[in-house]
Amino acid sequence: MQIGVEASRAVENKRVFVVEPEDVARAALQFMLHDEYETHEVRNLDAAAQKGREHRPDLILLGLAILQERGTTVVAELKRLFPGVGILVVAEPDGTPAVEDLLRAGADDVLHTPFRLEAVRERVGHHLGRARKGCVA
């Protein structure tokens, strides 16, 4: 049973990949989004690329640790692999310079920790073209 999910959203197939090496953050995001989206959690970019061959993502939530490891070119690589995909960087709200570099490199937005259910759903919905009625982020 999906609680608080509009029927039209429950049947519309929007696919979100959570690419995050940290198990707790990855599982939390998957849990928050799985009622409204087909949400896949993967640990690294190689797994995301493999899964994306069969199930192309509409949006990627990308952990900052992956971006710090691979550099800002990872954004262009993902946009090349999945044309039109949105990319949200998952990061702490401390203004890390790497986040600004990623936004300049083509990432679409930042999803800040700590996660709040409604804020996560609102931000993801916004980037997937879904306006939430009465949402307080």
Helices and strands as residue ranges (DSSP letters): H 7-11, E 15-19, H 23-33, E 38-42, H 45-54, E 59-63, H 64-70, H 73-81, E 86-91, H 97-104, E 109-112, H 117-127
